[in-house]
Amino acid sequence: MAGMLGYLAALADDISSLAGQTMVGATKSVASSIDSTSVMLDDIATYTKIASAKSSGVVIDDLAAIANMTNETTSSMLHQEIQKAHSINELKSNIAHLDAKDKKKIEKELEKLREQVSAKAKQKAAARELPIVAKIAKGSFINKLIIVPLIIIINAILPWLIMPILIIGGLYLAYEGVENVLDKFFNHGEEHGADETIEELNTEKFEELKIKSAIKTDFILSLEIMILALSLLSKADFSIKIVTLFTVAVIATIGVYGIVAIIIKLDDIGFYLQAKTNIMAKKAGNALVAAVLPIIKSISVIGTVAMLAVGGGIVAHQTGALHDIEHFIEHHLKSVGFLVVFMVEIVFGFIVGYITVRIMPILILIRRKIKHKFE
């Protein structure tokens, strides 16, 4: 279970951003501003960038985007204001100087446009969700087709190599867990502005990079799971090992990505139910929509903890670093010993992960120098 949570946590940020969470997070809330006209214009511009961006990733001009969203039902007054303005800021300024009646009329029209482009943007983001998950799942299957024969060969020819592979994998999980903690609490790593994030979200290149990153993470996690599964089959026949490992591979992939697919589609199911006339269906839809963000956040938090625990546990068990401590805890604390051991492994995972985070820049620098030397 911990491994699955770690799986989900490692992939949650990539999938949720690609699924449209970045779009929602980057957009300003109408309720957070006193100047409703200005904020609605910002929202329309932001959503329209996402909904109308060309496949090349070029983001079109804000004012032109809003003008393109107008139609025959849009009042001549708003058309005139858009035509008079040379920039989005000038349009805001012109609207601000209108009398109260005209300003209120334009506000209503802008709200209607905002809802239209918001719906269009969300539909486009939602349409990409399952294809993205499918691509990562396909990559995961390919990973396991490579891993299963690989670890069987290694186990038969170079069995001593299994322990270093497990340790490296454990360090990687601990590293990822610490990276998540540092990113969330200390803004560690590269930061992106809202506009940059939105522009990146519209590029096929960005999407492919995120998918490749998720598949790479999946490879490490799959390798650890398969090696641990193989360790439980040490006395089994060769044919049993093959069948069991491939069965575990299929179940793990379908289970993990099935859960991911269900989670990212909960809001769509909720929107579908909200559109129903039945009161119970509407309430169920409201509950699902409200639950999506807390579920994703919970998976991210629980999964990060799981990665620290699993990574720390693997490193500790393979090196014997916590053997005496764990033996002491289990002997003296009895019924709660397993829980204390779990907490110790989380702390140990954080320590080794943090050390790895600090060492990685040095290793990357050495690698670059070596690469540069041989070029």
N, C-alpha and C positions, 0 to 999 in steps of 0.2 A: 504493500500500500504506500509506504514511504517513497519507494522508487517511482511509483506512478505519480505521486504528488510532485516529486522532483522533476519528473518528465514535464508535467503540466506547467510548473513554475518556470522552467527553462524556456518553454515555448510561449508562455502566456503573453509576454510583452510584445514579441514579434507578431503573433497572430492577432492580438487585440488591436494593435496599431494599424495593421493591414486591413482589419475588419471594419475600420471606421472609428475606433475609439479616439484616435488622434484628431480626427475631424471634429468630433464632438468637444473634446477637451480644448482645442485651439480656438473655438468660437466663443466670443464674449456672451455673457448672459444678459438678456434684456432687463431682467430684474435688478441687475447690479448697477444700473446707471440711471441718473435722473433725466438725462437728455434722451428720451426714447427715440426721437427721429434720428439722431446721430448714430445711436447704437443699432437701430434697425438697418441703417445704411451699411454699417460695418458688417453686420450679420449677412446681409444680402451679398455684399462683395465677397466675403469669406466663403460662403456656401457656393456661390456661383463660380468662384475659382476652381473649386473641387469638382463641381458638376459639369463645367464646360471646358475644362482643360483639354488641350489637344493631346494626342498620343505621344507627341514628342516631349511632352512635359512642360511646354511653354505656358506660363500663366498669363491670361489675357488681362487687359487693362480693366480696373475696377469699374470706371464709369461706363465703358463700352459694354461690360458684362451686364450691368443693371439695365442699360438701354436695350440690350438684346432680349431681356426678360419681359419687357413691356409688350402689350398686345392691344388689340382693338378695344378691349374693355378699360384700358388705362385712360385716365382723363387727359384732356388736351393740356391742362395746367401742368401736370407732371411731365408730359412730353416736352413742353416748352422749357421748363426748368432744367431738364436734362440736356436739351439742345443748347441752352444758353451757357451752361457750365463747361469749363475746360478741364476740370479735375473733380475728384470726389469731395475734396475739401471745399471747393467753391460751391458745389451743389448743396452741401450741408449749410454753408453760410447763407446762401440765397433762401433756402427753406426757412432758416431761423428768423429771417427778416419779414416773412409773410405775416399777414394778420392771423389772429387766432383761428378763425373759421377755415381759411384756406390751409393753414398748417395742419389742423386736425384732419381735414379731408385727405391731404397727402400722407399723413401718418397712417391712416387706414389702408391706403393703397400700398404703401411700403410694407405694412404688416402682411398684407395678402401676398405680395411678391416674395417676402421673406419666407412665408410658409411654403410657397410653391418651390422655391429653389432649395429650401431645406429638405423637403420631401424628395426632390430629384437627386440631391447629393447623397442622401441616406440610401436611396434605392440603388444608386451606382456602387456605393460602398458595400451594401449588402450582397449585391450580385457577385462581388469578387470574393466573398468570405469562403464559401465552400470550395471553389476552385483552388484557392490558396492552400486550404487544409488538405485537399486531395493531392496537390503537388508535393507537400511535405510528407504526407503518408506514403506516397509512391517512393519518395526518396528514402523513407524509413524502411520500406520493404527491401529496396535494393541494398541498403546498408546491411540488413540482416542476412541477405543472400551472400554477401561478401564475408560477414563476420563468422557465421556458423562454420563453414569449412575451414576458415582461417584459424579459429581457436582450436578446432579439432586437430589440425595439422601441428600447430604449436604445442598443444598438450601432448601429442604423440612424439614429436621430435625434440622440442625444446621446452619441456615442462617447467624448468626453472624460470622461464620468461613470463609465466602467468602472474607471479607475485608482483614484479615490477610494473606490469601492465595495469593490474588492479590498483596499485599505489598511485600511479600517474593518473588513472581515471578518478580515484578518490580525491586527489589534489585538485583536479579540474572541477569536480562538483563543489568542493569547498571553496575554490576560487570564484566560481559563478555565484555561489551563495553570498560570499562576502561582497562581491561586486554589486549584487542586488541591494544589499544593506547600505553600502556606501552611496550608491546612486539615489536611494530613497531618502536617506537622512542627511547626507553631506554633499549632495549635488556633485558626486564624483563622476569623472568622465566628461565626455564632450556634451556641451549643451547646445540646444537649437532653439531659435526663436520660433514663434508661431507661424510666421510667413514662410520660413525655411522648411519647417516641418510639413506644412500644407503643400508646398511646391514639390518636396521630395515624395510626398504621398501620391502625387499624380504621375510620377515617372515609373515606367516599366523597369528601368534599371534598379531603382530603389527597391521595388517589390522583389525583383529577382535576387538582390543582395540579401534581403531579409530572409527569403526562402532558403537560400544557400546556407546562411548562418544557422537557421533552425535545423537544417538537415545535418550540418556539422555537429551541432550539439547533440542531436539524436544519435549520431554515430557513436559518440563517447558513452552516452547513457545505454545504448543498445549493447555495446561491447561489455560494459560492466554487468548488465543483466544476464547476458549470455554466458559469460565466464562464471558468474555465481551459480547459474543453473547447471553448468557443466560440472562444477565442483560437487554438486549433489548427486551426480551420476557416475562417480569415479569407479564404481564396481559394476556398472551396467555394461551390457554388450554394445558393440559398435553401432549396430542397427538401431538399438533402443535409444542410444545417445542422439543419433541423427534425427529420428522421428520426434523425440521429445523436444529437442532444441528448436526444430522448425515449428512445432506446435506452439511452444512458448513464444516464438517470434511472431507468429500470426496473431495469437491471442493478445499479446502485448500491444502490437501495432493497432489492431482493430479497436481494442479497449481504450487506449489512450486517445487516438484521433477521433474515435466515435464520441467520447466524452467531450472533446474540444468542439466538435461540430455541433453537438447538442447545446452546449453552453453558449456559443456565439449566435445560435439561432433562437435562443429563448426570447429575445426581444422581438424578433419577427413573429413568433407565435403569439406573443403578447399583443402586438399591434393588430394581428388578425382577429384575436378575440375581442379587443377593444372596439373594433368596427361592427361587432354583432349587436343586435337589438336586445338580446337576452341579458338581463341584469347580472346574473351569475357569471356569464361569459365575460362581460365587461369587467367585473370585479377580479376575475381570474387573470384577465389580460393586464389590468393595472398592477396586480401583484407580481406578475412575471416581469413586466417592464421595470418595475421598481427594484426587483431582486437581482437583475443582471449585473449591475455595477458592483454591489456588495459581494456577489458570488465570485466575480473575477478578482476583486481585491483580496478576498479570503483565500482563494487558490494561490495567488501570488505570495501572500504572507506565509501560509501553511507550507507551501511548496519550497519556499526559501529556507525555512526551518528544516524541512525534510532533506534538502540538499546538503545543508551543513551537517545534519545528523548522519546521513548516509555516507557522505564524503569523509567526515571525521571518523566514523565507525570503521569504514574500509581501511583507511590508513592505520588506525589504531590496531585493528585485528591482524593486519598483515605484518606490521612492525613490532607488535607486542608492547607498544608504548604505554598503553593504559592497563596492561594485564594485572599488575599488582593492585592498582586503584580499584578496578572493577571487581576483582576478587574480594577485596576488603569490603566494598559497598554491598555486594551480594551476600556476603557472610554475616554482616552486622545489621543490615537494614531489612533483610528478609522480604516482606510483602511489598515494600515500596522501592526495593533495590533496583528493579528494572527501570523504574521511572527516573531515579537518580542517575543511573548509568546513561540513560537517554539524554539527560540534561548535560552530563559530563561530555558526551560525544558531540553534542551541539557546540559547547564551548571549545572543545578541542578542534572541531571542524572550523570554527571561526578563527582560531589561532593559526592553524596551518594554512587556511585560506588567505588570511591577511598577510602572512609571510610570503605566500606565493604571489599575491597582488603586488607586493613591494619588490619582489625579485624579478617579476616578468619584464619590466622596462629595461633592466640590465641585460637580461637574456636576449630581448629583442634587439638591443643596441649591439651586442656581441654578434648576433646572427647577421645583422646588416653589414657590420664591418667585415665579417668573413665572406659574405656574398659579394661585397664590393671589391675585396681583395682578389677574388677569382674571376671577376668579370673582365 
